[in-house]
Each structure stands twice: as C-alpha cells, then as structure tokens.
Amino acid sequence: MTEKQLALLRRQLLQRRRQLVETHQNTNRDIGELMDAPKDPEFEEGAQTALTEFTLHRLTDSQRREVEAVDQAIARMDEGDYGTCADCGGEIYFERLQALPFATRCTDCATMEEKRRGIGVVANPGTL
C-alpha cells in the first residue's frame, strides 16, 4: 500500500471516528429527551420505556464497538501493522480497506470466519 493510500485511509478513519462520537453525543441527548417525553397512552408506560431503552442501548453499544475498531485500526497504522491480515499475515487489499477501513482480515480469511460462524459470506476478493 502506498503512503498516499495509507494517508487517505487514515483520514477516512478519523472522519468516521468524529462522526461516531458526534452521533453518540446526539444519541445521549435524544435518550434524555425520550425519557422525559410524554408516553403514548395506547401503550403500557413500562413496556414502551423498556423498548426505548433497549433500542437506544443497542445503538450506543454498536457505536462504541465501531469507535473501538476505528481506534484499533489507527493504532495498527501507527505500529506499521495496518493492512496485514490478523489470521494469515497476508495483505488486506486497499479496495477492501476503502470499503471497511477497520478490517482485520483479508477477504479470504473473513469469508472463512463468516462461514465458520454461519453468518454469511463477504464479497469476492475482486470487489473488496
């Protein structure tokens, strides 16, 4: 990977991190507003509150995990390990990193892991 490509990916990661943090802050504000909002009389207040809390909790967990993945990718850049597959040690192609800048596996290893876990298949190596 060239220095120019690496710099582009670093900018993408930093921009994504800023977006996630901003979204997280907005979500926390929205949680407060939802908790303070009048409840719909058609639903039991407890059930509606529980559903709202569950949905927002999952959203913030997802945001936190993505920020951690972005931070880890930036750390791998700083250590010189970015773009190297954690499983096979091979190169993670630039096209894949553009699509998923915090990828830790090459397409082949990611496909094998997803098959092992039974959660689907990533796109073929020519597309990522």
VMD Tcl script that builds the backbone (N, CA, C; Angstrom):
set m [mol new atoms 384]
animate dup $m
set s [atomselect $m all]
$s set {name element resname resid chain x y z} {
  {N N MET 1 A 0.847 -1.167 0.000}
  {CA C MET 1 A 0.000 0.000 0.000}
  {C C MET 1 A 0.899 1.238 0.000}
  {N N THR 2 A 0.520 2.207 -0.792}
  {CA C THR 2 A 1.339 3.410 -0.889}
  {C C THR 2 A 1.077 4.334 0.312}
  {N N GLU 3 A 1.985 5.268 0.510}
  {CA C GLU 3 A 1.810 6.257 1.590}
  {C C GLU 3 A 0.563 7.106 1.342}
  {N N LYS 4 A 0.294 7.411 0.074}
  {CA C LYS 4 A -0.889 8.205 -0.270}
  {C C LYS 4 A -2.166 7.446 0.082}
  {N N GLN 5 A -2.201 6.150 -0.229}
  {CA C GLN 5 A -3.366 5.332 0.107}
  {C C GLN 5 A -3.537 5.235 1.626}
  {N N LEU 6 A -2.436 5.052 2.324}
  {CA C LEU 6 A -2.473 4.966 3.783}
  {C C LEU 6 A -2.990 6.273 4.392}
  {N N ALA 7 A -2.538 7.394 3.871}
  {CA C ALA 7 A -2.995 8.695 4.365}
  {C C ALA 7 A -4.488 8.880 4.101}
  {N N LEU 8 A -4.955 8.458 2.943}
  {CA C LEU 8 A -6.377 8.539 2.624}
  {C C LEU 8 A -7.195 7.715 3.616}
  {N N LEU 9 A -6.755 6.492 3.891}
  {CA C LEU 9 A -7.474 5.633 4.823}
  {C C LEU 9 A -7.456 6.202 6.243}
  {N N ARG 10 A -6.339 6.806 6.648}
  {CA C ARG 10 A -6.261 7.428 7.975}
  {C C ARG 10 A -7.283 8.568 8.069}
  {N N ARG 11 A -7.382 9.382 7.026}
  {CA C ARG 11 A -8.363 10.464 7.029}
  {C C ARG 11 A -9.785 9.909 7.122}
  {N N GLN 12 A -10.055 8.830 6.390}
  {CA C GLN 12 A -11.379 8.213 6.441}
  {C C GLN 12 A -11.680 7.693 7.844}
  {N N LEU 13 A -10.705 7.064 8.473}
  {CA C LEU 13 A -10.896 6.545 9.827}
  {C C LEU 13 A -11.148 7.676 10.823}
  {N N LEU 14 A -10.358 8.728 10.733}
  {CA C LEU 14 A -10.528 9.855 11.650}
  {C C LEU 14 A -11.875 10.545 11.445}
  {N N GLN 15 A -12.288 10.680 10.188}
  {CA C GLN 15 A -13.592 11.278 9.896}
  {C C GLN 15 A -14.709 10.398 10.450}
  {N N ARG 16 A -14.600 9.078 10.259}
  {CA C ARG 16 A -15.627 8.164 10.774}
  {C C ARG 16 A -15.691 8.238 12.294}
  {N N ARG 17 A -14.525 8.345 12.937}
  {CA C ARG 17 A -14.495 8.433 14.398}
  {C C ARG 17 A -15.207 9.700 14.872}
  {N N ARG 18 A -14.937 10.820 14.202}
  {CA C ARG 18 A -15.615 12.069 14.559}
  {C C ARG 18 A -17.133 11.932 14.400}
  {N N GLN 19 A -17.562 11.304 13.309}
  {CA C GLN 19 A -18.992 11.104 13.075}
  {C C GLN 19 A -19.607 10.237 14.172}
  {N N LEU 20 A -18.914 9.173 14.544}
  {CA C LEU 20 A -19.435 8.281 15.572}
  {C C LEU 20 A -19.560 8.980 16.919}
  {N N VAL 21 A -18.539 9.746 17.271}
  {CA C VAL 21 A -18.574 10.459 18.551}
  {C C VAL 21 A -19.713 11.468 18.545}
  {N N GLU 22 A -19.860 12.196 17.441}
  {CA C GLU 22 A -20.950 13.172 17.342}
  {C C GLU 22 A -22.308 12.479 17.417}
  {N N THR 23 A -22.450 11.383 16.710}
  {CA C THR 23 A -23.699 10.627 16.747}
  {C C THR 23 A -23.978 10.112 18.149}
  {N N HIS 24 A -22.940 9.640 18.818}
  {CA C HIS 24 A -23.096 9.150 20.190}
  {C C HIS 24 A -23.569 10.274 21.116}
  {N N GLN 25 A -22.981 11.439 20.968}
  {CA C GLN 25 A -23.394 12.575 21.792}
  {C C GLN 25 A -24.845 12.954 21.514}
  {N N ASN 26 A -25.213 12.956 20.229}
  {CA C ASN 26 A -26.599 13.257 19.864}
  {C C ASN 26 A -27.555 12.191 20.401}
  {N N THR 27 A -27.110 10.931 20.349}
  {CA C THR 27 A -27.937 9.837 20.856}
  {C C THR 27 A -28.167 9.990 22.351}
  {N N ASN 28 A -27.116 10.329 23.086}
  {CA C ASN 28 A -27.274 10.536 24.526}
  {C C ASN 28 A -28.253 11.665 24.818}
  {N N ARG 29 A -28.190 12.729 24.024}
  {CA C ARG 29 A -29.146 13.830 24.176}
  {C C ARG 29 A -30.556 13.336 23.882}
  {N N ASP 30 A -30.693 12.545 22.809}
  {CA C ASP 30 A -32.001 12.024 22.428}
  {C C ASP 30 A -32.562 11.073 23.488}
  {N N ILE 31 A -31.689 10.292 24.115}
  {CA C ILE 31 A -32.134 9.390 25.179}
  {C C ILE 31 A -32.791 10.200 26.286}
  {N N GLY 32 A -32.137 11.263 26.683}
  {CA C GLY 32 A -32.711 12.122 27.719}
  {C C GLY 32 A -34.053 12.693 27.321}
  {N N GLU 33 A -34.139 13.137 26.076}
  {CA C GLU 33 A -35.402 13.705 25.602}
  {C C GLU 33 A -36.502 12.655 25.549}
  {N N LEU 34 A -36.164 11.443 25.102}
  {CA C LEU 34 A -37.165 10.380 25.042}
  {C C LEU 34 A -37.641 9.966 26.431}
  {N N MET 35 A -36.719 9.917 27.360}
  {CA C MET 35 A -37.086 9.520 28.715}
  {C C MET 35 A -37.974 10.575 29.370}
  {N N ASP 36 A -37.796 11.829 28.985}
  {CA C ASP 36 A -38.588 12.915 29.555}
  {C C ASP 36 A -39.891 13.169 28.792}
  {N N ALA 37 A -40.003 12.595 27.595}
  {CA C ALA 37 A -41.173 12.848 26.750}
  {C C ALA 37 A -42.421 12.180 27.324}
  {N N PRO 38 A -43.573 12.764 27.053}
  {CA C PRO 38 A -44.825 12.130 27.497}
  {C C PRO 38 A -44.990 10.778 26.801}
  {N N LYS 39 A -45.511 9.825 27.519}
  {CA C LYS 39 A -45.679 8.471 26.982}
  {C C LYS 39 A -47.018 8.344 26.272}
  {N N ASP 40 A -47.035 7.539 25.237}
  {CA C ASP 40 A -48.247 7.272 24.467}
  {C C ASP 40 A -49.224 6.500 25.350}
  {N N PRO 41 A -50.423 7.014 25.554}
  {CA C PRO 41 A -51.371 6.332 26.441}
  {C C PRO 41 A -51.852 4.994 25.882}
  {N N GLU 42 A -51.646 4.743 24.593}
  {CA C GLU 42 A -52.072 3.476 23.984}
  {C C GLU 42 A -51.203 2.296 24.433}
  {N N PHE 43 A -50.022 2.576 24.935}
  {CA C PHE 43 A -49.107 1.520 25.352}
  {C C PHE 43 A -48.892 1.592 26.845}
  {N N GLU 44 A -48.575 0.463 27.401}
  {CA C GLU 44 A -48.203 0.488 28.809}
  {C C GLU 44 A -46.899 1.254 28.931}
  {N N GLU 45 A -46.855 2.150 29.878}
  {CA C GLU 45 A -45.682 3.010 30.027}
  {C C GLU 45 A -44.413 2.188 30.224}
  {N N GLY 46 A -44.477 1.168 31.027}
  {CA C GLY 46 A -43.292 0.348 31.300}
  {C C GLY 46 A -42.769 -0.349 30.059}
  {N N ALA 47 A -43.670 -0.910 29.263}
  {CA C ALA 47 A -43.255 -1.620 28.051}
  {C C ALA 47 A -42.649 -0.653 27.046}
  {N N GLN 48 A -43.255 0.498 26.905}
  {CA C GLN 48 A -42.742 1.490 25.959}
  {C C GLN 48 A -41.364 1.981 26.402}
  {N N THR 49 A -41.198 2.247 27.681}
  {CA C THR 49 A -39.915 2.704 28.203}
  {C C THR 49 A -38.852 1.634 28.027}
  {N N ALA 50 A -39.194 0.377 28.320}
  {CA C ALA 50 A -38.233 -0.723 28.188}
  {C C ALA 50 A -37.790 -0.882 26.739}
  {N N LEU 51 A -38.720 -0.803 25.807}
  {CA C LEU 51 A -38.376 -0.918 24.388}
  {C C LEU 51 A -37.469 0.226 23.956}
  {N N THR 52 A -37.769 1.423 24.371}
  {CA C THR 52 A -36.945 2.585 24.031}
  {C C THR 52 A -35.542 2.429 24.587}
  {N N GLU 53 A -35.434 2.049 25.851}
  {CA C GLU 53 A -34.123 1.878 26.476}
  {C C GLU 53 A -33.322 0.779 25.778}
  {N N PHE 54 A -33.979 -0.347 25.461}
  {CA C PHE 54 A -33.297 -1.446 24.795}
  {C C PHE 54 A -32.769 -1.002 23.439}
  {N N THR 55 A -33.598 -0.336 22.654}
  {CA C THR 55 A -33.195 0.109 21.316}
  {C C THR 55 A -32.025 1.080 21.396}
  {N N LEU 56 A -32.104 2.049 22.276}
  {CA C LEU 56 A -31.035 3.034 22.391}
  {C C LEU 56 A -29.767 2.418 22.971}
  {N N HIS 57 A -29.903 1.483 23.890}
  {CA C HIS 57 A -28.742 0.806 24.462}
  {C C HIS 57 A -27.989 0.046 23.369}
  {N N ARG 58 A -28.714 -0.662 22.505}
  {CA C ARG 58 A -28.083 -1.407 21.414}
  {C C ARG 58 A -27.380 -0.451 20.455}
  {N N LEU 59 A -27.991 0.662 20.177}
  {CA C LEU 59 A -27.382 1.637 19.278}
  {C C LEU 59 A -26.078 2.157 19.857}
  {N N THR 60 A -26.078 2.516 21.110}
  {CA C THR 60 A -24.856 3.053 21.692}
  {C C THR 60 A -23.785 1.976 21.829}
  {N N ASP 61 A -24.150 0.712 22.072}
  {CA C ASP 61 A -23.166 -0.377 22.094}
  {C C ASP 61 A -22.513 -0.531 20.723}
  {N N SER 62 A -23.327 -0.458 19.685}
  {CA C SER 62 A -22.816 -0.571 18.324}
  {C C SER 62 A -21.853 0.571 18.011}
  {N N GLN 63 A -22.226 1.773 18.413}
  {CA C GLN 63 A -21.353 2.928 18.184}
  {C C GLN 63 A -20.027 2.751 18.934}
  {N N ARG 64 A -20.103 2.299 20.173}
  {CA C ARG 64 A -18.894 2.113 20.986}
  {C C ARG 64 A -17.968 1.076 20.345}
  {N N ARG 65 A -18.554 -0.031 19.873}
  {CA C ARG 65 A -17.735 -1.072 19.237}
  {C C ARG 65 A -17.061 -0.547 17.967}
  {N N GLU 66 A -17.782 0.259 17.200}
  {CA C GLU 66 A -17.186 0.786 15.973}
  {C C GLU 66 A -16.076 1.787 16.285}
  {N N VAL 67 A -16.257 2.631 17.299}
  {CA C VAL 67 A -15.194 3.561 17.692}
  {C C VAL 67 A -13.959 2.767 18.130}
  {N N GLU 68 A -14.161 1.692 18.882}
  {CA C GLU 68 A -13.032 0.858 19.305}
  {C C GLU 68 A -12.322 0.252 18.098}
  {N N ALA 69 A -13.086 -0.216 17.111}
  {CA C ALA 69 A -12.495 -0.795 15.908}
  {C C ALA 69 A -11.699 0.254 15.134}
  {N N VAL 70 A -12.228 1.462 15.050}
  {CA C VAL 70 A -11.525 2.555 14.369}
  {C C VAL 70 A -10.236 2.884 15.125}
  {N N ASP 71 A -10.315 2.994 16.454}
  {CA C ASP 71 A -9.125 3.288 17.258}
  {C C ASP 71 A -8.059 2.209 17.097}
  {N N GLN 72 A -8.486 0.955 17.054}
  {CA C GLN 72 A -7.537 -0.145 16.869}
  {C C GLN 72 A -6.881 -0.076 15.491}
  {N N ALA 73 A -7.650 0.287 14.473}
  {CA C ALA 73 A -7.095 0.421 13.123}
  {C C ALA 73 A -6.049 1.530 13.081}
  {N N ILE 74 A -6.338 2.655 13.732}
  {CA C ILE 74 A -5.370 3.762 13.777}
  {C C ILE 74 A -4.116 3.325 14.527}
  {N N ALA 75 A -4.284 2.574 15.603}
  {CA C ALA 75 A -3.128 2.066 16.346}
  {C C ALA 75 A -2.293 1.122 15.475}
  {N N ARG 76 A -2.960 0.275 14.672}
  {CA C ARG 76 A -2.211 -0.613 13.764}
  {C C ARG 76 A -1.439 0.200 12.730}
  {N N MET 77 A -2.022 1.326 12.285}
  {CA C MET 77 A -1.309 2.210 11.356}
  {C C MET 77 A -0.042 2.729 12.018}
  {N N ASP 78 A -0.189 3.202 13.254}
  {CA C ASP 78 A 0.942 3.768 13.979}
  {C C ASP 78 A 2.036 2.737 14.230}
  {N N GLU 79 A 1.629 1.470 14.404}
  {CA C GLU 79 A 2.583 0.386 14.669}
  {C C GLU 79 A 3.146 -0.220 13.388}
  {N N GLY 80 A 2.571 0.145 12.239}
  {CA C GLY 80 A 3.044 -0.393 10.966}
  {C C GLY 80 A 2.430 -1.732 10.602}
  {N N ASP 81 A 1.364 -2.140 11.319}
  {CA C ASP 81 A 0.721 -3.432 11.056}
  {C C ASP 81 A -0.574 -3.303 10.257}
  {N N TYR 82 A -0.962 -2.098 9.944}
  {CA C TYR 82 A -2.227 -1.879 9.244}
  {C C TYR 82 A -2.163 -2.497 7.855}
  {N N GLY 83 A -3.253 -3.152 7.462}
  {CA C GLY 83 A -3.323 -3.763 6.135}
  {C C GLY 83 A -2.778 -5.169 6.091}
  {N N THR 84 A -2.445 -5.717 7.264}
  {CA C THR 84 A -1.956 -7.091 7.357}
  {C C THR 84 A -3.033 -7.936 8.022}
  {N N CYS 85 A -3.373 -9.059 7.412}
  {CA C CYS 85 A -4.417 -9.935 7.933}
  {C C CYS 85 A -3.996 -10.528 9.280}
  {N N ALA 86 A -4.882 -10.443 10.255}
  {CA C ALA 86 A -4.613 -10.966 11.596}
  {C C ALA 86 A -4.548 -12.489 11.609}
  {N N ASP 87 A -5.142 -13.147 10.618}
  {CA C ASP 87 A -5.153 -14.605 10.594}
  {C C ASP 87 A -3.989 -15.190 9.807}
  {N N CYS 88 A -3.852 -14.772 8.545}
  {CA C CYS 88 A -2.847 -15.395 7.680}
  {C C CYS 88 A -1.578 -14.566 7.511}
  {N N GLY 89 A -1.617 -13.294 7.918}
  {CA C GLY 89 A -0.455 -12.425 7.763}
  {C C GLY 89 A -0.307 -11.852 6.364}
  {N N GLY 90 A -1.253 -12.181 5.490}
  {CA C GLY 90 A -1.212 -11.662 4.127}
  {C C GLY 90 A -1.720 -10.226 4.060}
  {N N GLU 91 A -1.646 -9.671 2.870}
  {CA C GLU 91 A -2.075 -8.289 2.656}
  {C C GLU 91 A -3.602 -8.193 2.603}
  {N N ILE 92 A -4.137 -7.163 3.237}
  {CA C ILE 92 A -5.549 -6.805 3.058}
  {C C ILE 92 A -5.545 -5.752 1.960}
  {N N TYR 93 A -6.190 -6.062 0.856}
  {CA C TYR 93 A -6.132 -5.176 -0.296}
  {C C TYR 93 A -6.764 -3.813 -0.013}
  {N N PHE 94 A -6.199 -2.802 -0.649}
  {CA C PHE 94 A -6.631 -1.419 -0.481}
  {C C PHE 94 A -8.131 -1.264 -0.726}
  {N N GLU 95 A -8.659 -1.944 -1.739}
  {CA C GLU 95 A -10.083 -1.836 -2.062}
  {C C GLU 95 A -10.950 -2.309 -0.892}
  {N N ARG 96 A -10.515 -3.360 -0.228}
  {CA C ARG 96 A -11.251 -3.855 0.944}
  {C C ARG 96 A -11.168 -2.833 2.081}
  {N N LEU 97 A -9.989 -2.270 2.282}
  {CA C LEU 97 A -9.812 -1.295 3.353}
  {C C LEU 97 A -10.581 -0.009 3.065}
  {N N GLN 98 A -10.741 0.337 1.798}
  {CA C GLN 98 A -11.565 1.500 1.468}
  {C C GLN 98 A -13.017 1.252 1.872}
  {N N ALA 99 A -13.483 0.028 1.635}
  {CA C ALA 99 A -14.863 -0.311 1.967}
  {C C ALA 99 A -15.056 -0.511 3.473}
  {N N LEU 100 A -14.048 -1.064 4.131}
  {CA C LEU 100 A -14.114 -1.372 5.558}
  {C C LEU 100 A -12.748 -1.052 6.166}
  {N N PRO 101 A -12.490 0.236 6.453}
  {CA C PRO 101 A -11.145 0.661 6.846}
  {C C PRO 101 A -10.619 0.049 8.137}
  {N N PHE 102 A -11.486 -0.555 8.940}
  {CA C PHE 102 A -11.004 -1.183 10.164}
  {C C PHE 102 A -10.979 -2.704 10.044}
  {N N ALA 103 A -10.976 -3.211 8.806}
  {CA C ALA 103 A -10.898 -4.657 8.584}
  {C C ALA 103 A -9.605 -5.221 9.176}
  {N N THR 104 A -9.723 -6.374 9.804}
  {CA C THR 104 A -8.549 -7.029 10.387}
  {C C THR 104 A -8.189 -8.309 9.649}
  {N N ARG 105 A -9.039 -8.704 8.714}
  {CA C ARG 105 A -8.800 -9.932 7.948}
  {C C ARG 105 A -8.868 -9.642 6.453}
  {N N CYS 106 A -8.085 -10.401 5.698}
  {CA C CYS 106 A -8.198 -10.342 4.241}
  {C C CYS 106 A -9.542 -10.956 3.858}
  {N N THR 107 A -9.936 -10.789 2.633}
  {CA C THR 107 A -11.235 -11.278 2.185}
  {C C THR 107 A -11.366 -12.784 2.362}
  {N N ASP 108 A -10.320 -13.529 2.013}
  {CA C ASP 108 A -10.390 -14.989 2.142}
  {C C ASP 108 A -10.580 -15.418 3.589}
  {N N CYS 109 A -9.802 -14.858 4.501}
  {CA C CYS 109 A -9.914 -15.227 5.914}
  {C C CYS 109 A -11.246 -14.759 6.508}
  {N N ALA 110 A -11.727 -13.576 6.086}
  {CA C ALA 110 A -13.022 -13.091 6.563}
  {C C ALA 110 A -14.139 -14.014 6.090}
  {N N THR 111 A -14.043 -14.485 4.849}
  {CA C THR 111 A -15.043 -15.404 4.313}
  {C C THR 111 A -15.033 -16.711 5.101}
  {N N MET 112 A -13.842 -17.241 5.366}
  {CA C MET 112 A -13.745 -18.492 6.137}
  {C C MET 112 A -14.310 -18.312 7.543}
  {N N GLU 113 A -14.031 -17.184 8.178}
  {CA C GLU 113 A -14.545 -16.925 9.527}
  {C C GLU 113 A -16.056 -16.812 9.521}
  {N N GLU 114 A -16.604 -16.126 8.537}
  {CA C GLU 114 A -18.057 -15.989 8.470}
  {C C GLU 114 A -18.725 -17.327 8.191}
  {N N LYS 115 A -18.125 -18.154 7.359}
  {CA C LYS 115 A -18.669 -19.491 7.119}
  {C C LYS 115 A -18.610 -20.313 8.401}
  {N N ARG 116 A -17.502 -20.208 9.119}
  {CA C ARG 116 A -17.354 -20.947 10.364}
  {C C ARG 116 A -18.426 -20.529 11.369}
  {N N ARG 117 A -18.702 -19.238 11.416}
  {CA C ARG 117 A -19.702 -18.711 12.341}
  {C C ARG 117 A -21.113 -18.806 11.772}
  {N N GLY 118 A -21.223 -19.129 10.483}
  {CA C GLY 118 A -22.532 -19.283 9.858}
  {C C GLY 118 A -23.291 -17.993 9.686}
  {N N ILE 119 A -22.586 -16.901 9.356}
  {CA C ILE 119 A -23.274 -15.611 9.249}
  {C C ILE 119 A -23.222 -15.013 7.855}
  {N N GLY 120 A -22.945 -15.770 6.845}
  {CA C GLY 120 A -22.954 -15.208 5.504}
  {C C GLY 120 A -21.572 -15.167 4.907}
  {N N VAL 121 A -21.485 -14.544 3.789}
  {CA C VAL 121 A -20.241 -14.510 3.031}
  {C C VAL 121 A -19.954 -13.085 2.604}
  {N N VAL 122 A -18.688 -12.669 2.711}
  {CA C VAL 122 A -18.307 -11.350 2.220}
  {C C VAL 122 A -18.137 -11.406 0.720}
  {N N ALA 123 A -18.111 -10.260 0.093}
  {CA C ALA 123 A -17.960 -10.179 -1.359}
  {C C ALA 123 A -16.666 -10.809 -1.806}
  {N N ASN 124 A -16.589 -11.184 -3.075}
  {CA C ASN 124 A -15.393 -11.841 -3.567}
  {C C ASN 124 A -14.204 -10.888 -3.576}
  {N N PRO 125 A -12.959 -11.439 -3.591}
  {CA C PRO 125 A -11.764 -10.607 -3.484}
  {C C PRO 125 A -11.667 -9.523 -4.548}
  {N N GLY 126 A -12.299 -9.698 -5.679}
  {CA C GLY 126 A -12.224 -8.678 -6.722}
  {C C GLY 126 A -13.002 -7.419 -6.389}
  {N N THR 127 A -13.947 -7.521 -5.437}
  {CA C THR 127 A -14.749 -6.352 -5.107}
  {C C THR 127 A -14.346 -5.679 -3.815}
  {N N LEU 128 A -13.635 -6.397 -2.943}
  {CA C LEU 128 A -13.193 -5.774 -1.678}
  {C C LEU 128 A -11.726 -5.980 -1.472}
}
mol reanalyze $m
mol bondsrecalc $m
mol representation Tube
mol addrep $m
